[in-house]
């Protein structure tokens, strides 16, 4: 058996900064990985990958939740032209 066949999740654990892979990936083994990150580069990392920045701007993005029940079928667009004529088709009797 290959190790991938034994493991439910093969892992791929890694420590990654925006400009490099610092440690890993670790596959099919239990291992603690470490990496030393230079604090001088933290500002560059923050500017490169801003997890709370422009995505968290309420002036740009808005979440709307529609709590009303939606129709199964929605007709969009204008109705087909009828040239001013109204079609009056006879009602069909309903079967019981």
N, CA, C and O of each residue as an XYZ file, in Angstrom:
384
protein
N       0.833     -1.202      0.000
C       0.000      0.000      0.000
C       0.867      1.251      0.000
O       1.897      1.327      0.669
N       0.412      2.222     -0.771
C       1.066      3.528     -0.748
C       0.616      4.266      0.510
O      -0.483      4.001      0.997
N       1.426      5.191      1.063
C       1.009      5.945      2.248
C      -0.299      6.703      2.046
O      -1.065      6.876      2.994
N      -0.563      7.157      0.816
C      -1.800      7.888      0.535
C      -3.026      7.004      0.723
O      -4.109      7.508      1.019
N      -2.872      5.690      0.555
C      -3.991      4.765      0.710
C      -4.341      4.534      2.183
O      -5.475      4.173      2.497
N      -3.386      4.738      3.077
C      -3.583      4.489      4.500
C      -4.149      5.723      5.202
O      -4.985      5.596      6.097
N      -3.713      6.887      4.813
C      -4.120      8.143      5.454
C      -5.453      8.616      4.899
O      -5.659      8.599      3.686
N      -6.371      9.042      5.786
C      -7.636      9.626      5.349
C      -7.371     11.005      4.738
O      -7.918     11.347      3.690
N      -6.531     11.781      5.404
C      -6.126     13.089      4.900
C      -4.606     13.103      4.921
O      -4.005     12.974      5.988
N      -3.975     13.257      3.765
C      -2.515     13.155      3.684
C      -1.810     14.363      4.269
O      -0.589     14.336      4.424
N      -2.535     15.422      4.600
C      -1.939     16.551      5.286
C      -1.679     17.745      4.408
O      -2.555     18.591      4.227
N      -0.480     17.823      3.856
C      -0.025     19.010      3.134
C       0.134     20.203      4.065
O      -0.049     21.344      3.641
N       0.475     19.956      5.333
C       0.689     21.047      6.276
C       1.913     21.846      5.853
O       2.929     21.283      5.445
N       1.800     23.168      5.957
C       2.904     24.032      5.556
C       2.781     25.374      6.258
O       1.699     25.762      6.699
N       3.894     26.074      6.355
C       3.911     27.456      6.818
C       4.304     28.291      5.614
O       5.384     28.127      5.046
N       3.392     29.204      5.231
C       3.576     29.967      4.009
C       3.462     31.455      4.312
O       2.540     31.891      5.001
N       4.393     32.217      3.800
C       4.293     33.673      3.827
C       4.048     34.092      2.382
O       4.286     33.294      1.475
N       3.578     35.321      2.132
C       3.213     35.688      0.752
C       4.313     35.503     -0.281
O       4.014     35.328     -1.462
N       5.548     35.535      0.119
C       6.624     35.465     -0.861
C       7.355     34.124     -0.881
O       8.218     33.920     -1.734
N       7.031     33.192      0.045
C       7.778     31.931      0.071
C       7.071     30.882      0.921
O       6.204     31.196      1.736
N       7.466     29.622      0.709
C       7.058     28.527      1.582
C       8.173     28.393      2.609
O       9.311     28.085      2.255
N       7.852     28.623      3.881
C       8.879     28.624      4.930
C       9.159     27.215      5.454
O      10.300     26.902      5.793
N       8.136     26.363      5.523
C       8.325     24.993      6.009
C       7.260     24.104      5.405
O       6.124     24.529      5.195
N       7.637     22.864      5.127
C       6.675     21.922      4.578
C       6.700     21.928      3.067
O       7.608     22.507      2.470
N       5.747     21.312      2.448
C       4.602     20.612      3.030
C       4.993     19.261      3.611
O       5.940     18.618      3.157
N       4.249     18.851      4.616
C       4.447     17.560      5.271
C       3.330     16.640      4.810
O       2.149     16.963      4.938
N       3.719     15.488      4.271
C       2.747     14.532      3.744
C       2.851     13.210      4.489
O       3.945     12.699      4.727
N       1.705     12.669      4.851
C       1.587     11.307      5.383
C       2.492     11.033      6.578
O       3.068      9.949      6.681
N       2.624     11.996      7.475
C       3.358     11.759      8.711
C       2.935     12.780      9.759
O       2.509     13.888      9.430
N       3.058     12.392     11.024
C       2.790     13.304     12.119
C       4.082     14.039     12.428
O       5.088     13.421     12.776
N       4.053     15.360     12.301
C       5.275     16.135     12.464
C       4.913     17.558     12.852
O       3.943     18.115     12.339
N       5.677     18.144     13.744
C       5.524     19.555     14.091
C       6.493     20.332     13.223
O       7.681     20.015     13.163
N       5.981     21.355     12.550
C       6.862     22.146     11.703
C       7.031     23.535     12.309
O       6.105     24.082     12.909
N       8.220     24.093     12.143
C       8.566     25.407     12.678
C       9.124     26.262     11.564
O       9.665     25.758     10.580
N       8.983     27.569     11.734
C       9.617     28.500     10.809
C       9.897     29.794     11.545
O       9.110     30.211     12.395
N      10.998     30.426     11.230
C      11.341     31.715     11.815
C      11.034     32.788     10.775
O      11.550     32.767      9.657
N      10.187     33.716     11.174
C       9.771     34.774     10.259
C      10.425     36.074     10.692
O      10.361     36.444     11.864
N      11.040     36.755      9.772
C      11.712     38.024     10.046
C      10.664     39.101     10.286
O       9.838     39.362      9.412
N      10.686     39.726     11.452
C       9.676     40.735     11.796
C       9.743     41.965     10.895
O       8.766     42.709     10.810
N      10.859     42.196     10.229
C      10.972     43.325      9.298
C      10.021     43.128      8.113
O       9.529     44.096      7.535
N       9.775     41.887      7.767
C       8.927     41.589      6.615
C       7.438     41.580      6.948
O       6.620     41.403      6.044
N       7.059     41.764      8.205
C       5.654     41.705      8.582
C       4.822     42.784      7.895
O       3.697     42.516      7.472
N       5.351     43.986      7.777
C       4.611     45.068      7.110
C       4.358     44.717      5.646
O       3.261     44.935      5.133
N       5.368     44.177      4.978
C       5.197     43.772      3.584
C       4.137     42.670      3.479
O       3.315     42.680      2.562
N       4.159     41.730      4.410
C       3.171     40.646      4.392
C       1.770     41.205      4.593
O       0.829     40.773      3.927
N       1.624     42.154      5.496
C       0.312     42.753      5.753
C      -0.201     43.477      4.517
O      -1.391     43.400      4.212
N       0.654     44.164      3.812
C       0.234     44.885      2.609
C      -0.067     43.927      1.463
O      -0.921     44.210      0.623
N       0.625     42.804      1.426
C       0.419     41.830      0.355
C      -0.852     41.023      0.562
O      -1.585     40.760     -0.390
N      -1.114     40.631      1.799
C      -2.271     39.790      2.101
C      -3.052     40.429      3.235
O      -2.809     40.125      4.403
N      -3.963     41.286      2.915
C      -4.730     42.036      3.902
C      -6.060     41.335      4.145
O      -7.022     41.557      3.409
N      -6.123     40.493      5.170
C      -7.310     39.682      5.402
C      -8.501     40.486      5.886
O      -9.638     40.042      5.720
N      -8.285     41.652      6.479
C      -9.404     42.434      7.002
C      -9.589     43.743      6.250
O     -10.463     44.534      6.606
N      -8.808     43.984      5.246
C      -8.810     45.275      4.563
C     -10.014     45.545      3.708
O     -11.112     45.734      4.232
N      -9.842     45.568      2.399
C     -10.914     46.014      1.518
C     -12.115     45.076      1.515
O     -13.197     45.492      1.101
N     -11.972     43.832      1.957
C     -13.122     42.937      2.034
C     -14.060     43.331      3.173
O     -15.242     42.989      3.145
N     -13.548     44.045      4.172
C     -14.338     44.418      5.333
C     -14.821     45.865      5.232
O     -15.031     46.507      6.261
N     -15.000     46.387      4.042
C     -15.415     47.780      3.864
C     -16.916     47.843      3.627
O     -17.389     47.459      2.557
N     -17.677     48.326      4.620
C     -19.130     48.414      4.446
C     -19.550     49.444      3.409
O     -20.685     49.409      2.935
N     -18.655     50.363      3.046
C     -19.008     51.334      2.006
C     -18.931     50.722      0.611
O     -19.427     51.309     -0.351
N     -18.308     49.538      0.492
C     -18.163     48.883     -0.808
C     -19.009     47.618     -0.898
O     -19.668     47.385     -1.911
N     -18.997     46.796      0.157
C     -19.700     45.519      0.140
C     -20.859     45.531      1.123
O     -20.798     46.186      2.163
N     -21.909     44.805      0.786
C     -23.076     44.716      1.637
C     -23.652     43.309      1.508
O     -23.746     42.772      0.404
N     -24.031     42.722      2.621
C     -24.693     41.423      2.625
C     -26.174     41.651      2.825
O     -26.572     42.311      3.784
N     -26.999     41.117      1.937
C     -28.449     41.229      2.041
C     -29.025     39.833      2.146
O     -28.706     38.960      1.338
N     -29.876     39.618      3.142
C     -30.533     38.336      3.326
C     -32.022     38.528      3.090
O     -32.663     39.318      3.783
N     -32.572     37.821      2.125
C     -33.992     37.877      1.815
C     -34.679     36.762      2.590
O     -34.496     35.585      2.277
N     -35.462     37.118      3.592
C     -36.129     36.124      4.429
C     -37.488     35.711      3.864
O     -38.127     34.808      4.405
N     -37.938     36.353      2.793
C     -39.219     36.008      2.183
C     -39.082     34.720      1.375
O     -38.009     34.395      0.867
N     -40.200     33.995      1.269
C     -40.204     32.800      0.430
C     -40.114     33.230     -1.030
O     -40.760     34.195     -1.437
N     -39.337     32.536     -1.792
C     -39.165     32.851     -3.198
C     -40.077     31.986     -4.054
O     -40.375     30.844     -3.705
N     -40.513     32.538     -5.171
C     -41.324     31.794     -6.132
C     -40.447     30.780     -6.840
O     -39.253     31.010     -7.033
N     -41.040     29.648     -7.231
C     -40.290     28.629     -7.965
C     -39.942     29.104     -9.371
O     -38.876     28.783     -9.895
N     -40.857     29.880     -9.986
C     -40.643     30.362    -11.345
C     -40.801     31.868    -11.342
O     -41.806     32.395    -10.866
N     -39.801     32.561    -11.877
C     -39.861     34.006    -12.019
C     -39.762     34.353    -13.497
O     -38.819     33.936    -14.170
N     -40.726     35.112    -14.009
C     -40.674     35.546    -15.391
C     -40.012     36.914    -15.435
O     -40.424     37.836    -14.731
N     -38.999     37.038    -16.255
C     -38.272     38.299    -16.368
C     -38.414     38.833    -17.780
O     -38.571     38.066    -18.731
N     -38.359     40.127    -17.911
C     -38.425     40.748    -19.231
C     -39.846     41.100    -19.609
O     -40.798     40.796    -18.890
N     -39.968     41.747    -20.751
C     -41.274     42.194    -21.238
C     -42.063     41.029    -21.819
O     -41.494     40.061    -22.322
N     -43.384     41.141    -21.738
C     -44.254     40.129    -22.335
C     -44.179     40.242    -23.850
O     -43.902     41.325    -24.367
N     -44.416     39.156    -24.576
C     -44.374     39.216    -26.034
C     -45.446     40.163    -26.577
O     -46.534     40.291    -26.014
N     -45.109     40.816    -27.681
C     -46.046     41.760    -28.299
C     -47.268     41.036    -28.837
O     -47.155     39.949    -29.403
N     -48.452     41.650    -28.658
C     -49.701     41.033    -29.128
C     -50.379     41.899    -30.175
O     -51.491     41.587    -30.601
N     -49.739     42.977    -30.599
C     -50.303     43.902    -31.585
C     -51.652     44.443    -31.131
O     -52.533     44.676    -31.958
N     -51.821     44.644    -29.840
C     -53.055     45.207    -29.325
C     -54.193     44.224    -29.190
O     -55.267     44.606    -28.724
N     -54.009     42.978    -29.575
C     -55.085     42.004    -29.499
C     -54.987     41.245    -28.181
O     -53.897     40.914    -27.716
N     -56.127     40.982    -27.600
C     -56.179     40.214    -26.366
C     -56.714     38.838    -26.703
O     -57.787     38.701    -27.289
N     -55.970     37.840    -26.336
C     -56.384     36.469    -26.623
C     -57.330     36.005    -25.529
O     -56.999     36.056    -24.345
N     -58.511     35.550    -25.935
C     -59.470     35.013    -24.973
C     -59.707     33.561    -25.324
O     -60.629     33.219    -26.064
N     -58.850     32.714    -24.774
C     -59.051     31.287    -25.039
C     -60.069     30.766    -24.041
O     -60.062     31.160    -22.874
N     -60.953     29.873    -24.502
C     -61.967     29.337    -23.612
C     -61.311     28.528    -22.488
O     -60.308     27.844    -22.691
N     -61.897     28.627    -21.327
C     -61.392     27.866    -20.191
C     -61.659     26.399    -20.393
O     -62.751     26.014    -20.811
N     -60.672     25.573    -20.099
C     -60.857     24.132    -20.230
C     -61.464     23.596    -18.954
O     -61.080     24.002    -17.858
N     -62.422     22.674    -19.093
C     -63.020     22.082    -17.895
C     -61.989     21.250    -17.138
O     -61.162     20.577    -17.752
N     -62.034     21.292    -15.837
C     -61.112     20.533    -15.011
C     -61.653     19.132    -14.779
O     -62.848     18.954    -14.543
N     -60.796     18.162    -14.844
C     -61.196     16.789    -14.557
C     -61.240     16.577    -13.057
O     -60.454     17.163    -12.312
N     -62.141     15.758    -12.632
C     -62.235     15.448    -11.215
C     -61.646     14.107    -10.925
O     -61.636     13.672     -9.773
